[in-house]
Amino acid sequence: MDRCVYCHEELAIMERNRSECWNCQEKMSETYSDDYTEVEGEVK
């Protein structure tokens, strides 16, 4: 029985080639505009 590495729910047949379920994958891939801080020209 394959389980998600994050929530430990049993993976559906279509998810078996992954390590996480679709719900956890969606949560991890959600991005918001304020998640990124761009710094221009700061190379040391």
C-alpha positions as CSV (number, residue, x, y, z in Angstrom):
1,M,0.0,0.0,0.0
2,D,1.5,3.3,-1.1
3,R,1.1,6.4,1.1
4,C,1.8,10.1,0.7
5,V,5.1,11.1,2.4
6,Y,3.4,14.2,3.8
7,C,-0.1,13.4,5.0
8,H,0.3,9.5,5.0
9,E,-3.0,9.1,3.2
10,E,-3.2,6.1,0.9
11,L,-2.4,7.1,-2.7
12,A,-5.0,6.6,-5.4
13,I,-4.2,4.3,-8.3
14,M,-3.4,7.3,-10.5
15,E,-1.0,8.7,-7.9
16,R,1.1,5.6,-7.4
17,N,4.0,6.9,-9.4
18,R,4.4,9.9,-7.1
19,S,5.6,10.3,-3.5
20,E,2.8,12.7,-2.5
21,C,-0.9,12.8,-3.1
22,W,-2.5,15.4,-5.4
23,N,-3.8,17.4,-2.4
24,C,-0.4,17.8,-0.9
25,Q,1.2,18.5,-4.3
26,E,-1.3,21.3,-4.9
27,K,-0.6,22.8,-1.4
28,M,3.1,22.8,-2.1
29,S,2.8,24.3,-5.6
30,E,0.5,27.2,-4.6
31,T,2.4,30.5,-4.9
32,Y,1.4,34.0,-4.0
33,S,2.9,37.2,-5.3
34,D,4.2,38.2,-1.9
35,D,6.1,34.9,-1.5
36,Y,9.0,36.3,-3.6
37,T,11.3,39.0,-2.7
38,E,13.4,40.2,-5.6
39,V,16.7,41.9,-5.0
40,E,18.1,43.6,-8.0
41,G,21.9,44.0,-8.7
42,E,23.1,42.7,-5.3
43,V,25.9,40.4,-6.3
44,K,28.9,40.1,-3.9
